[in-house]
Each structure stands twice: as C-alpha cells, then as structure tokens.
C-alpha cells in the first residue's frame, strides 16, 4: 500500500480533530453541569427530560394558582371575620334594646349604633380585591353587588356564580363565595322564625323553640290567628286562636287540632314539633307567623329593627310590636351569624386544603427534579476523569503528528 505524505497529514489531522472534539465535548459538559447537552448525546434521556420538564412546568403553574387562590381566600376570611364581629355587636345591642326601662331616646341611640354597623356591613359586602373587582359579586364582579334601591332597602344585584380555580390536576377549587350565600342565606340547621304582622293588640311571643324535629308537621309554615270571642261573665273581652299551615290545614299538637280554641295569656302552644309562648292581649285579626328559616337578608333585618327602635312606644300595641321585632331580629341575627361562621369554616377548610396540596406539590416537584437530574445532570468525578483522559489523548495525537511530520526519505540521503 502506498502511503503518501498527504495521506499521513490527513490521517493525523482527522485523529487530532476527533480527539479535540471529544475533549471539547467533555469540557462543555463540565462547564454546563449537564451530561446531555445536545439531544444527540443521549436521545432517550433527552426525550424523557422534555416530558419531565413539561410536568415540572405544569406543577409550577398549579403552585402559582394556589398562591392566587390563597390570597383570595385569605382576604375573604379576613372580611368574614369582620362581618361576624359586626353581627355579634348588633346582637349585643339588640339584647340591650330589650331592656324595658329604656326610653325612646335611649333606643334611638342604640338605633344610631346599629346604623353604623349596618353601613360597615354594607361596606364589607361591597369590598374589592387588589384588582378592583368586587369580592362577593359572583361573576358580576365589575359593579357593587349590594345596592340601595329607591326605597332605601339594600338588595343583592350580583349572581349566584362562584369563581373556581384549578389548583391541582384533579382539584377545581372555589376561590370565593357570592354575596347571596353570605348575607342573604341561612345554614341548613336553622330553625323557625316567628314574625308578628301589623297587629293592633299587645301579644308578645317567646320562641319558637324546637321540640321534636321528627314530629308530624315539622318543617311546615304556620299562622296563629286570633279572633274576637265576645266577653266573659265579668265583661272582659275574650279571644280564640287557630293554628293552620300554609295549605289551610289545622296544626297537629297538644290539644290540637281545634279551631277557635280559647286563648290564655302565658299559655305554651306546642304543635308541629315546635313550641311558642304568647303573652298579652290580642285584637281581632291579629296574626303571628312561624316559618322555617330559608332566607335571611341581614341588611333587611337591620333596616327593620332600626326603624322599630326609632319609633315611639306610647301604646301597649307599639311596645308589643317593638318587642316582637326585637325577638325576630335576634333570631334572624343568630341565623345570619351561624351562616357567616359556616361559610368562614368552609373558607378555612379550603385554606387547609391548599396547604396540603402545597406539601404534595412540593414533594412531586422534588421527585421531578430528582428524575431530571438522573437523566441529564453530570457526574463530575467521572467527567473530570474523562476530561483528563481526553486531554492526554489530544496531547498524544498532537505529539504523534509532530513526529510523523518530521519523517522524510530525504533524511536518509
């Protein structure tokens, strides 16, 4: 075989280039800290690394979503804390207003304090988040959800939607509550609320209280209606009462059904699994309704009691109307507070769930990082050893080329 000078040069140059390429490849790995710098270094590992990187990116997006959800829920929890404190303060004032020794001026002062609580609650109901959107408007978060109508009454103008956010691969979490759920609803365990109509007599109720939730008729709404029964043998007026449900059926209970039963002040009436005590003297046509709590607008409740406290109580009927309004308000505020606390507990549960998801997501991210490291990260001890070996190989190739370059037939002449 004829070996020319050109062949020797080309072979030596090719060898040096190969050695230099291997040397630079190891140097690039050491400089980047990665075993797989280019997909051609390990196609299978590179492919798996792409999939793991995508999973890590998705996991990070869920982590960011949890931060956003936590901020929204934390703000809601803070507002609900203020709302529950305001309702508790209103309840204290209602108890104070029930003191029979107070004058009209004293009750007007209490009404003024309740008005301040009312305005504070309205401000909390229309609170905005950091983006300027209303927290309790549902999907209609670009306008105040609670607005005073022409008659001065506050009503809900939002919707019943609740914004949700994907905080994990299998968890779509509500990140708020609409105002209807908080300020105009009652929890499922709420009992009965009694309300006196525009009565002319002085009947005052106490209760109602639950006796037996399994009794026949429990859950139905009832009306206690009084009728004039003439006078007794001493010339004193007498009255009868009838208890019917919304369908017109007579209530079932102790001594019932009995239409037109004589009314005795202080008598405890038990029917439909509930009981109520009535004091005072009714007038013909007076009525008291007992309804299972289904909705409870906190603002309407406060509006009614403020109006009642600002009214004079010069007659027995006015005093009875005030006491009945205070009793109804107290029960409604109890239901409202229970509902707010229930929603607040739900918010707290979701915040706890976010903490758990953060822990799980953190562990998942660590597993992804470990897997990615196993696929593409560099073993420095082995790389340095290879680097030294490639360096020796390159130097040997260069030395061999120098020696071959010096070989010539002319040296033998």
Secondary structure, DSSP 8 states (H G I E B T S, - for coil): ----HHHHHHHHHHHHHHHHHHHHHHHHHHHHTBS-SSGGG-HHHHHHHHHHHHHHHHHHHHHHHHHHHHHHHHHHHHHHHHHHHHHHHHHHHHHHHT-TT--HHHHHHHHHHHHHHHHHHHHHHT-B-TTS-BTTSTT-TTS-SEEE-TTS-EEE-S-S---EEEEETTEEEE----HHHHHSB--TT--EEEEE-S-SS--EEEEEEES-TTSTTTT--EEEEEEEEEE-TTS-EEEEEEEEETTS-B--BTTBS-TTEE--TT-EEEETTEEEEEES---TT-EEEEEE--B--HHHHHHHHHHHHTS---SHHHHHHHHHHHHHHHHHHHHHHHHHHHHHHHHHHHHHHHHHHHHHHHHHHHHHHHHHHHHHB--HHHHHHHHHHHHHHHHHHHHHHHHHHT--GGGG-
